[in-house]
Amino acid sequence: DAGVTQSPTHLIKTRGQQVTLRCSPKSGHDTVSWYQQALGQGPQFIFQYYEEEERQRGNFPDRFSGHQFPNYSSELNVNALLLGDSALYLCASLFMRGAANTHTQYFGPGTRLTVL
Amino acid sequence: QKEVEQDPGPLSVPEGAIVSLNCTYSNSAFQYFMWYRQYSRKGPELLMYTYSSGNKEDGRFTAQVDKSSKYISLFIRDSQPSDSATYLCAMSAAGANSKLTFGKGITLSVRP
């Protein structure tokens, strides 16, 4: 049973460029959340997608956008990259329609983004 | 002030020691409390999940929540070198399926 997968593993971009990160949820999961983890910090919530719609959003600018596809996979897009966007981007999935005690968020290994 | 504060690290202990990891929070709406473990170059994995106040035990791990003091703890008994990792506390107001607010994390090293 495949867990949460993310691609690419590493990415180097320059300021002003745009980037797309991809996430495939754990088998049977229907919800994807994205988090940004700067070096030495805890993950910060960006947004969550369920039924192809943004369900919740954290305090991130509109440069951060996302999408969820009918197969529940998701993309995170970041426009006009800044040096401060350098971080590990984590995707987490869960099965929203399950019982409350099954709402464990499973994290992928992340995509390391470096902005030069 | 950050919503979730976690004791600064790093922390180094000998094998077999009891480890205590702590977090405080300011948002009284938090009702769901989690501890995640993150190994180097990996995503966080859930260790313990507690709803509201109380204690929960799972093997060598015990999680405690004191909502009146806005304080949560994770105890690791008989620590092993394989416990060496970064430990993150996380909290949510709306449920474990919603936005999680994490602490900064503390890096634990268990010396053989």
Boltz contact constraints between the chains, C-beta under 6 A:
constraints:
  - contact:
      token1: [A, 41]
      token2: [B, 104]
      max_distance: 6.0
  - contact:
      token1: [A, 42]
      token2: [B, 88]
      max_distance: 6.0
  - contact:
      token1: [A, 42]
      token2: [B, 102]
      max_distance: 6.0
  - contact:
      token1: [A, 42]
      token2: [B, 103]
      max_distance: 6.0
  - contact:
      token1: [A, 42]
      token2: [B, 104]
      max_distance: 6.0
  - contact:
      token1: [A, 42]
      token2: [B, 105]
      max_distance: 6.0
  - contact:
      token1: [A, 43]
      token2: [B, 102]
      max_distance: 6.0
  - contact:
      token1: [A, 45]
      token2: [B, 99]
      max_distance: 6.0
  - contact:
      token1: [A, 56]
      token2: [B, 99]
      max_distance: 6.0
  - contact:
      token1: [A, 90]
      token2: [B, 43]
      max_distance: 6.0
  - contact:
      token1: [A, 94]
      token2: [B, 97]
      max_distance: 6.0
  - contact:
      token1: [A, 96]
      token2: [B, 97]
      max_distance: 6.0
  - contact:
      token1: [A, 103]
      token2: [B, 96]
      max_distance: 6.0
  - contact:
      token1: [A, 103]
      token2: [B, 97]
      max_distance: 6.0
  - contact:
      token1: [A, 104]
      token2: [B, 46]
      max_distance: 6.0
  - contact:
      token1: [A, 107]
      token2: [B, 43]
      max_distance: 6.0
  - contact:
      token1: [A, 107]
      token2: [B, 44]
      max_distance: 6.0
  - contact:
      token1: [A, 108]
      token2: [B, 43]
      max_distance: 6.0
  - contact:
      token1: [A, 109]
      token2: [B, 42]
      max_distance: 6.0
  - contact:
      token1: [A, 109]
      token2: [B, 43]
      max_distance: 6.0
  - contact:
      token1: [A, 110]
      token2: [B, 43]
      max_distance: 6.0
